[in-house]
Every structure is written in C-alpha cells, then in structure tokens.
C-alpha cells in the first residue's frame, strides 16, 4: 500500500505529520478518525479531522496536496441525496403548530 506524509492542524494533533494510506486515486480519505482511549476505562473519545487542500497550483487551480484540519464537532460528512429523509427537527427548530402525532 502507498502512503503519503500528511500534516495535521488544530486540536491535539496540531503540528504532527503522519503517514496516511492513499486510495487508488492517490488521495487520502476525506475524514480521518483517531480513537483516544479514556484514562478511566470508559468509552474512547474519537477525534475527527477533515481533509482540505494544502494549496492550489497557479495555472489550473488544482490542489497541490492535502492536509487535515480538526473538526471539533465531529459531525458526520457525506452526500445529501434529494430523496434522503430529512433529519427530525429539535424543539428550537419546530414551528408552533407542529405536533407529534
């Protein structure tokens, strides 16, 4: 397998460079999850990093490489298909006349 040294920015991994496996297209994965074990023996905390371009070429504007930036919310990425179910609204997003039934 081929790997690429990729820098990490923000969060606990700030300033570190790790070898990350690249896929068949030569790009690292869009998200990189790092499980950190809990000292008290509880469930591990998962650090989420998102792939962003390191820079762009002058002529064509193509990415010159990749780096990972810390995502403190750790939200799930992915495609939003038009036929997907919308996420349920929470109390602050509901309309006053909405009912649950």
Secondary structure, 3 states (H helix, E strand, C coil): CCEEEEEEECHHHCCCEEEEEECCCCCECCEEEEEECCCCCCCCEEEEEEEEECCECCCCCCECCEEEEECCCCCCCCCCCCCCCCCCCCHHHCCCCCCCC
